[in-house]
Structure formats: structure tokens, C-alpha cells
Amino acid sequence: MVASHVRKLASRSALLFATSLLTIVVSVACSSSDKDSQTPSRETAGQDPEPLFRAVQDELVRTCGGANGSCHVAGTTAPHWLGGDDPYVTAKNYKGILPATREVGDSILLTQIDHEGPSLKRTPSLFEGVASWLQAEVPPPPLPNTGAFTVASGFNSIPLDTVASGMAGGRITFLATENNGTLTLSALRFYAPPKSTVKMEAPFFVILPRSGKVDADPKENGFTGELTVNAGTSADFFSGKMILLHWDATGQLKIAFQKLETTEAQGAATGCTALDVFQSKALNAMRADVEEIVVYHNGEEDGGPPAGTVVGKNSCLGCHAGAASNAPPEAVQAMDLRAADTDPATACAQARNWINFQDKTQSTILLNPTGKANPNHPMRALSSDDPIVQGLNAWVQAETQ
């Protein structure tokens, strides 16, 4: 029974970085037909928005304000986004109505579902009128963004090719854990394209639930300030960590940037500068056996051995080089070491991606073996003075940019 469970665990876990599903599905939070319906059929960008609001104001108050203003006008519990002396001023200043992403489809008015009152979709003409007003308030283009993506438990790699011109080859990586509606992103890193230096300002995360209001709040779910990452290099994505509340595990996420600019540049060399140390120290460490343990993603046990139970031994190369018969493909996708024996330089370049050159002690390749990065890492945490960690650290310290 334990043996069969080990095979099950190994098929969904990576030994060093990746766990669970790695594939990042880029799609919208609702169906394409639903998303399309949130774009007004007539172009109103560039028009004076106030007359467009006034055209739907009475019907909006009747539909959402409630009898005698008992709901969104002057209700006791509902937010008063139609209240005040002037509903137009109140509505456009209410957080989330004018979407921070500058994408009309992210407005809380258009994504709200039936609640104590009806959603706007119950009245197509009103929905269309509100969408037309919103488009006039926040005309295109939208803020640079990743588009919607599914978050996997464990390692995630988000391509940035379509965010802006010159971003081909850029990506953001992170480790994700979810617990009772809270999504924690750690080890957040930004990888600049090989031929572009990237300067960004105040990025924020957008929660796209499967059904319900989009949560696009730069103050609660974003970073402040600027970050510049030189071509071909990587850096912590601002603080390197983000905690998102009200997370819908069946929904998706999007990252938007208040500003993002690229400048053509020649990237730094990405090949290893200490290949000899990689071969003599790091590879030996990666071949050493470690104890493999049971992990359950998001705390969801499935009747197998208790979490943390030792179920066998494996090695870093056993998963990341596909050497083990039950090696999960997600491990190779996270850090491809299949060339370790035939082309060490290629394998070294892959591993080098996980060095934090700004603070080598915070390199993911050192934090994961010691249990300080991916909480779903299916190996027994090692001490910092373990020979495996010391072998990896010798190479990390020898590498230079």
C-alpha cells in the first residue's frame, strides 16, 4: 500500500522545486463568451462619460438601489455606491467600479453575480449601457498585464512574452500555497528577457474568481516603487512575497503593471562561470540520496500515510534529470538537469537560474533543500551544514555574474 502511494506521490511531486501541476494554462477567468459579453458592442472611448452614465442612471438606481433606496443607495448593510448627492460622482469614485487594470471587463459592476439583488447580466440593455459608460471612463489601452493564468500548488513559471514589446523570453516565477482561501506566493523572481532591460512600476495581482467580482486592488495586492532588471538577469520581484486574501482556488490570477518599459540591451552571459565547481561539488551533492517524504498539497490528505512520513530515498537528479523511473515531468520542467552527464555546462546553466546574485543566501537552490522555500517540497529538510547543502553552496558562492 505504501509502495503504491509512493508512486502516486512521485507522479505529482518534484524533488527539488516543482510540486503538483506545473502547466500554466493561460485563459480568462470566465468563459470566452462571457468575457466577450463584458466588452460594449459600441465604441465609446473618447466620449464624455458623464452623459453615458446619466443615460442609465435611473434604471441603475431602480435595479441596484432597491425599493426606496434600501440597497446600494442608502441601505443598512449594502455599500452605497449609488448614494450621496450625485450618484455619478459616488459611483466612479467607488473602489473597483472603474477597474484599476483599465480593462472594462474587470469592473466589479460587470463581474458581480446574483446576490441579494440581481446581476446586471439579468438586464442585457443595462449591462451594455454600463459597459459603454465604463469604456468612456477608462478607455484603452489597458495596463500591461500577463493575462489570466491558473496557479498550481508549488512551482509556477509565468511567461511575459505578451505583456509588452521586447518582453519575449521574460518570466516571473514563484512558489504557491493555498490554505482556507489565502494564497501565499513566495520566492517571487523576475527574469528579464535576454535582449531587454525592464523597468517596471507598482505591479499588482488581480484575483479572477471563477464566478463573482474581480478583485483588482493595487494597495492591498500590489507593490509600490520601481524595479529595474537588466537584460538576461533576474531579481527578487520587489519583496519576493505576496499574500492574497479571498482567494478562489478554482479561479485564476493576473499580474498588472502600472508602468512597464523595455530598453534594448545585450544581456549578461547566462552560462556558468564556475563549471568546474559545479561538476566537482554541486553534481556530487545532487547525486546523493535524500529521504523522500509524503506531502499533501493544500493540506488535503487522501487517506495515505501521514504528511511527513518517509517513504523512500531519491536524489535531486533522480527527479530533475528524470533518472528515477517514477520521476515527475514537473521536476524536469522546473529545473532541467537531464544533460548533467552528457553536457554539464547546459545543466549548470539551468541550475544557475536559481541563484539569487543579489543575496546568495536567499538562493532558491539553497533554500529548498533546507525546507525554507517550497512547503510542498517532498524531501526531508536538511540542515545548513549537511554535505549536500554544503556542496551546492560551494558552487553557488563560486558563481559570478
N, C-alpha and C positions, 0 to 999 in steps of 0.2 A: 504493500500500500504506500509506504514511504517512497519507495523507488519510483512508482508511477507518479506520485505527487512531485518528486524532484524533476521528472521530465516535464511535467506540466509547468512547474515554476520556471525552469530554464527556458522554456519556449516563450515566456513572456517577460523575462528579466535579462538585463545586461549586467556583466560582472563589474564593470568599472563605472560607466556613466549612464547608459540608457536603461530604462525600465519601461515596461508596458509598451504601448504603441508609440512608434516614433513618427509614423507617417503624418504629415501635416496636411490636412485637407483644406484647401483654400476655397471657401464658399461663403455665401451670405447667411446671416442668422435665420432668416426666414426663407421660404421658397423663392425662386427667381420670379415667379409670377406675383407673389406678394410684394417683393422688393420693387418690381416694376410699377406696381399699383401705387407706390408711395411717391412717384415722380409725377408732377402735374402734367396733364396732356397738352396744356398750352404754355408757351414760354412767357414768363412774367419777369425774368431777370432784367433789371434795369428800370423797371416801372416803379412809380411811387407806391410803396407798400401800404400806406395807411388806407387809401380808398379800397384796396382789396380786402383789408380786414373789415372795414365798415360794411362791405357788401355781405359779409357772412355773420356780422356781429349779432344781430337779433336771433338768428337761428342757432348760433353757437350758445348764446345765453339760454335759450329755451331748452336746448338739448343737454348741455352740460351744467347749466346753472341751477337746475332743479326748480320745483314749484316754489314760487315766491322767493327765489334766490337761496333755497335751502341747501344747495350743494356748493358748487365752485364759485358762487358769488358771495354768500355770507353764511355758509353752513358752519356747524359747530365742530366738525371733525375734518371735513374735506379742505384741501388747500384752496385759497381764494385767488386763483389765477385769473378770474374774471371780475374780481371785486374792485373796490376803490372808486375814485371819482371818474376814472376813464378806463374802461376795460382794455382798450388798445394799449395804453401805457403799461398797465398791470401785466397783461399777457406777454408782451415782448420782453419784459424785464424778469419774468419768472424763469428760474433756472431750468434748463432743459427744453424749453419750448423752442427757442432759437438754438439749434444744435451747435455745440462747441466745435464739432467736426466740420461745420459748414456743409454738411450733407443733409438735405431736406429729409431723407428717409430715416434719419436718426432722431428726429424730434419726438419728444415724449407724447405729443398730441397724436401723431400718426402711428406710433407703436403701442399705445395704450390698448389693452384688450377690454372686453366687457368686465365691468366691476360692479359697484353699486349702481352705476349708470351704464349706458351703452357706449361702446366704442364708436369712433367716428365712421368706421367702416360700415356700420349699420345704415348710414345715410350717405351713399356714394357722392351725391352732389355736394354735400357739406364737406366731406373728406377732400374732394377735388378743390373746393374753394379755399380751404385751409392750406392745402399743399401749395396752391398758387400764391397765396399770401406769403407763406414761408419762403418760397423761392425768391420772391422780391426782396425779402428781408436779408437773406443770406445767399446772394447769387453765386454761381460757380466762379472759380473752381473751388472744390473742397480742399481742406488742408491735406498736405501729403500724408498718406497713410498706407499701411500694409495690406489693407483689405482684410476681410474676416478670415480667421483661421481657428481650427479646433485645437484645444490644448490637451496634450497627452500627459498622463502621470509620469513624472520623471523628466527625461531629457527632451527638449524641444529645440528645433532649429527653424527659424522663420526667414525665408528669403526676402530680400528687399529690392529685388530687381525692378519692380514696377512702381516703387514709391516715388521716384523722380529720375530724371535723365542722369546718366552716369552712375547709377546705383547697381548695375549688373555685377553680380558676384558678392554683393554685400549681404550680411545676415545678422540677426540677433539670436542669441542662444540663451536658454535658461533652464533651470530645473523647476518643476511644478509639483506642488502637493495641494490636495483639497481636503478640507475637513469641516463638515457641518456648514456648508455654504460660505466658507472662507477659502480663497485661493491664494496660496503663498508662492511667489516667484523668487527664486534665489539664484545666485551665480549668473546674474544678468550680464551679458557681454555683447558689445557692438563690434562687428567686424567690417571695416571699411573695404570697399571694392579695391582690387589690385591697382587700378589706374585712376582712382579718385580720392581726394581728401574730402571728408564730410564734416560740415559744420551744422549742428542742429541746435534747436532751442525749444525748451519746455515741452517735451513729449508727454503724452498721457495715454492711459489704457482705457479702452471703451468696451464695456460689458454688453454683449449682444445676447440676451436670453432667447431661448427657443421660442418663447411666447411672452410678450409683455414689453414694458417700456425699456428702451435703450438707456444705459447709464453711462453718460459721457461727461464726467466731472473732472476737469483738469486739476482743480485744487485738491480733491480727495484722492484721485487715482493717477496723479502725474508727478513729474519732477519740475523743478524750477532751474533757471540758469541756462548756460550754454555748454556744449561739449564739442570739441573738435577731435576727430580721429584721422590720423594721417593715412594716406593710401597704403593698402596692404598690411595694415597693423590692426590690432584690436585693443579695446579698453573696457573697463567696467562701464556698464550703461548707467551713468550717473551713480547713485548709491549702490547699485548692484542688487537691490532687493525691493520688492513691492508686495504689499498685502492688499488684496481686493476683497471687500465685503459684498454680501448679497450675490454671491456667485451662483450661477445656474450651471450645474455640471453637464447638462445636455445642451448648453448654449455654446457661444463662441466668443472670441476676443478680437480686438483690433487695436493697433497702436497708431496714433496720430501724432504729428509734429506741428507745433505752432509755426515753425520755420525750419527748412532744411535746404542747404545749399551744397553743391558739389563743385570742386575745382580739379581740373585735370592735373594729375601728378604721376610721377613714377614711384610705384610702391617699393617699399623696402624688400629686401630679399627675404623669402619665406622659407628657404632651405635651412637645415640645421648648421650651426656654427661649431658644434661640439659633437660631431658624429661619432668620433672615437669613444667619447664618454658614454654616449647613448648605447653603443654596441657593448662596451665592457661593463657598464653599470646598470643602465635602465633596462636593457633587454634581459639581462640575467634576473633582475627583480621581477620583470613581467612574466618570466617563465616559472617562478617559484609558486608552489601550491599555497592556497589560502582556503580557509573554511568558508563554504557556501552556506548561507542561511535562508530560512523561509522569510519572505516578505509578502505583505498583503497591501495592495495599492488602496490608498484612502481608507485604510483600516477595515476593509471588507473581507473578513475571513470566510473561507469557503468550505469549512469542515476538515481541512487538512491539519498538519502539525501546527502547534502554536507559533506565532511570529517569533523569529529569533532562533528557532530550532536549527541546529547544524545538521545538514542533510548530505554532506559530502565535501569534496575538495575540488577546486578548479584553479585556474590561473588567469591572469589578465589576458594573455594570448589565447587561452582556451576559449574565451568569448570574443575578444576584439580581433583576433586573427582567424576566427572560425575553426580553431583547431579541435575543439570538443565536438563530439558527434551531435550533441543537443544544443550547440551554440545558437543563441537567438540572433536573427538578422539585424535587430535593432542595435546590438552592440557594435557590429561592424559599421553600420551607418553613422553611429555617433563618433567613433574613432577607428578608422580602417587601418589595422596593423597586419593585413594579410601578406604584405611584402616584407615582413620582418626578416625572414630567412633569405629571400631571393634578392631583395633590393632594400637594404636597411635605410638608405637615405630617404626613400619615399615614405617608409613607415615613420621615420624620425620627424619628417615634415608634418605628418598627420598628428603625432603626439604633441608637437611643438605648439599647435593651435590652442592647447590647454594650459599654456604658461601665461601667467599674468606678469608681464615685464615691468609694470608699474610697482608691483609688490609681489615678489615671487613666493612669499609665504602664503599668499592667498590664491595660488595657482590651483585650479580645479583638479589637476592631475595629482596633487599632493593632498588636497582636502578630502577627496572621495575615499581613498584607502583608509583614512583615519576617521571616517564617519562624520565629517563636518560639512558635507555638501549635500549630495543626493540622499534624502532619507529613505528612499526605496532601493538603495544600493544593496544587492543580495550577497554581501560578503561580511564576515566578522570584522568589525573595525579594528585597525592595527594601531599600536602606539607609535608616536613620532620617532622613536628610536628603533623601531623594528627594521631589520635589514632590508626588507622590501621598500619601505618608505625612504630609508637612507640611500638606497641605490637610485631611486627615482630623483631624490633631492640632489644628489651629486651631479646628475646630468642637468637638472633644471638650473642649478647655480652656475654651471659652466656655459650655458647657452647665452648668447648676446644678440641684441638686435642689430 
